[in-house]
Amino acid sequence: MSIQNLTSRISGFHRMSTAERLDAVAAFSDLDDATRAQLAAPGNINTHLADHMIENVVATLSIPIGVATNMRVDGQDVLVPMATEESSVVAAVCNSARQCYDSGGFITSVSGTLMIAQVQLVGLTDPENARLSILEHREEIAAICDGCDPLLVQLGGGFRDLEVRIVNSRGGAMVITHLIIDTRDAMGANTVNTMAETLAPKIEAWTGGKVFLRILSNLADRRLARARAIWPVEAIGGEAVRDGMISAYHFAEADPYRAATHNKGIMNGVSAVVLATGNDTRAVEAGAHAYAARNGRYSSLTNWEVTADGSLAGSIELPMPVGLVGGATKIHPTARACLKILGVTSAAGLARIIAAVGLAQNFGAMKALATTGIQKGHMALHANNVAIAAGAVGDEVAKLAALLVERRQVRQDVAIAELERMRGG
């Protein structure tokens, strides 16, 4: 298949068998036999590797990996692997992407690949004087930081800037040094932590204060990913649907109780791609929620507007500290396979796709809420889980799930009773 003919709009993808879907993905992403075999393996990770990834290993937990179709990002069709246990997440992205595919899909950008390391200095009677003293050593600080990772410097990264803030805390004034580091295609936590720890004795010597914490900040607001898309009003079901979605956004923008659930839905998609690619879900989630409160109150990570021609325009901006090298992204074979499916060659490219998925997820959730309600589609998919939990096997699963949905009683007690009846008990 030539690159020009590649399309993420794979007809009937959800109706294929698991093996057929994997064949389609392997063909789209030009996966070799070893990568395809890795994705087909039910366990995906051996105990030797697991035992060296974390401490006290006793087992591994497999999470399903689905593939989002219909995704067009910056003019290129992509298939997006998503690792999640929650029903309807992958389907929502597929449906949302399909509805903006013909209007160009998603347009994305990033602010850069800069991370922040913080050095906390306390015990000072002259914090303003200490702040200026640290700033005066900028060139020496740059040399110390770059000397911690010469390879990063060779790759075009390294020290970029210095900020020194005074934070008035309950324990008194703290002088907080921010090291701004370009970590390129790494998430960069280990790199910037090493720089902060190496620099700490120097800061103490220059100021006479005491350094305690030396660690990165997960509020990576120098590493933002952005995505936007246009949904024609006729593609989403008319003006009433559009206006209901705008009202849902206004609710989330104004009320932190709604915003928390609104943003959780966004992170359903974001975290699924982050996890599938072996990146740090906790870091991304912490940064996103902190960024949502950057203006003094917690609010929506997305913005929704009506264009001059009546279409629905959505956009998202959030910190995206992800990488392609280091950590599980480098050693976990399934994470490497998922990156091959995506075909990304840089951390910035991965961040762009993740932002697009977050926007698609938000569109899907808001449309469901503004029309049929979130439960109709979600519970239809969740019914399979309930049927399996009740003991259904083979063809019984689909039959029992359909029955539960038809009766609008997707509950385990009902499933157990109906399964017994189906079996003639």
C-alpha positions, 0 to 999 in steps of 0.5 A: 500500500503506497503512502498516498493511499493510506487511510485511517478510515477502515470500514467495518474495523469494529466488526473484524476479529481481533486477528483481522484488526491486527492484520489491518494495523500491521499493513497500515503501519508496515509492521514486521513479523516480530512486532506483529507477534509481540502485539499478538502475544497474550502476555506481552511482557516476560517476568524477567523484564517485569522484575527489572522494571519495578520492585517486588514483582509477583505478576503483570496486569494486561490492559486491552489495547484498542486502535482509534481509526479515522484520525487525521492529524496535520494532513496525515492519517494515523492509527492510534493505539490506546490502552484502557480498561474503560468501555466506549473510550476508543469508540468515542475517539473513532466516531468523533474523528470521523465527524471532522475527517472531511473538514480536515481533521486535527491541526496541532502544534507544540510550544517546545520540549522544555522541562523545568527543574526546581531547586528549593533554597530556605533559611535566608534573611535576604531572599532578594539578594540571594535571588540576584546572586543566583541570576548572576551565575547564569553562565556557570549554571548553564555549563554545570547543567550541560556538563551533566548530559553531554549527549543531550547537548550533542542532540541539540538539547540542554540548558536554555534559561534560568528563572529565580522566584521568591515564594512566600510560604508558611515557613517563610520566604523560599528562593526557588530556582527554575532550570529550563532544560530542552530534553528533546525526545526524552520526557527528561525527568532523570536528566533535569533531576540530575542537573538540579542535584548537581547544582544544589551545593553551588547555590548554597555556596553562593547564597549561604542558604540551605537547599532541600528539594531538587526535582522537576516540576510536572507543571510542564507549561513550557511543553504544551501540546495544542490541537484544534478541529472544525465539526460542520454542523450537518456532520454532528446532527444540526444546530440543536446538538451544536448548541447543547454542546456549547452549553455543556462547555460553558457549564464546565468552564464555569463550574469546577465540579463539572470541569473535573468530570469534563477533564477526566473525560479528556484524560480518558483518551490522553492517558490511554495513548500515554500508557500505550506508548510506555509514558508516565500517565501520572506525570501527564495527568498531574500537569494537565489538572494543574494547568487547568487551574493556572488562572486561580480556579479549576476550569476546562482544558478545552475551548468550544466556539461557533464559527462564522458559518455555524460550524463547531470549533474545538481546541485544546492546550495542555502540558504534554511531557512525553518521550520516545527514549528512556524508561518504559518507552525504550524497554517495553516491547509492546510500547515500542510496537505501539510507537511503530503503529503511530509512526512518530519520530519525535516526542513533539510528534507524539504529543501532537497526536495525544492532544488531538485524541484528547480533543476528540474524546471531549467532543464525543463525551459532550455530544453524548451528554447533549443528546442521548446521555452518556449511559446509552452508548457506554452501557451498551459496551459495558454490557459485555463486561457485565455478561462476562462477570456473570459467567457468560462464555462464547456466544452467550456474551453477545446474546446476554449483553444484547438482552441487558441493553434491550431491557435497560438493566445492565446489572450483574444480578439481572445478568446472572438471572438471565444467564441461568434462564438462557441455560435452562436452569 
